Structure formats: structure tokens, C-alpha cells
Amino acid sequence: MVLLLWWGQQVHRPLDLPTEAQLELVHSQEYLHAFLHGRLDEQRMRRIGLVVIGQCLAVQVLLAEGAVSRLLVVDLDVHQGDGTAVCLADEPRAFTFSMHCESNFPARKATSDLDIGLPDGCANDQFMACLGRTLPELLDSVRPDLVLFDAGVDVHEGDGLGRLALTDAGLMRREMCVLDACLARGVPVA
């Protein structure tokens, strides 16, 4: 009950979709025109993977509008955070942290500010030991105004393609570890 109440007080609902000017912070005009008019061919969409990288857009808008001065991306799904690593590589106010299955897609990894590749079959205790050692120190050194948390469930043992082995309880431990560490430091999480 307390957790639900806590969650209810911490939810942010965006008011508007991003403007074209905001989208141009992370995409070229040519790409936006093709996307907005349905002219991206299937091959290009497959190569891109995700059409709009939401975290990159959020970071660029927050920084451009002065809403935050230092931001930490915590990417804890099974795949390396190559999208945020690439689009934020030259942004000194953003720090990207990815903890992922080393042998999973993509084969050639981009370089995050901090990458931790985990072995196939990594389960709750090993995952949490690594996260528990890394995250508090990272929060204390980066000192972000905001944490963007990618909490993908493809690390679950039931995901046939994921190669990691977190249980339902392990997923809850992961979420609570991130939320508790941020809450203890007064850092909001999105």
C-alpha cells in the first residue's frame, strides 16, 4: 500500500508531444520529413531499429531547455545501450551507464560512459551484486539532477532471447535498488 501511494505521488504525465524543433535536436530534417510523412522504407526502419529514440530526445530537450544540468542514463535491459551511447557520446552533461548481456545483440557495441557486460545465464544474485557495487558510487560521482532508467524486462529468465536469468523477484530487487539509491540522494527517476 505504501509503495502504491509512493508511486502515485511520483508520476509525471507529459502535457504535449514534442515539437518538430525538439525532434530536430536528435534527428536530421531529412529523417524527420521522411518519418512524419511515412516515407521511410522498410530497409531503413530495420537498420535504425527504433524510429524515435525517446531517451535521446528527452535528454536533449531537458538539457536544451535548462531543466537539468547533469543527467544519468541507467540502462539495465539485456541489450547494450547503444542508442543512447551514440546519440549522447558528445554530450558532456549526460552520462550513459549500460549493464547488459555481453554476448547479446548488438555484436559490435557502441561505447557508453560505463559499460558492464554480463555473462550468459547471469541470475539475481550476480546481477544485484554488480549493480549494488556500481550504482551508488556512480550516483555519487556523476551527481545527476535526473536519472533516466531503462528497466527492460528482457533480462527475465523467461525471455527466450535474452540470455540472462532474473526472476520476478530479481526484477523487483533491481527496480527497488535503483529507486532506493536515487531516492536516498534526492534524485528523481524517470
Summary of the structure (lengths in Angstrom):
residues: 190
radius of gyration: 17.3
end to end distance: 21.1
largest distance: 48.9
contacts: 535
relative contact order: 0.13
helix: 42%
strand: 15%
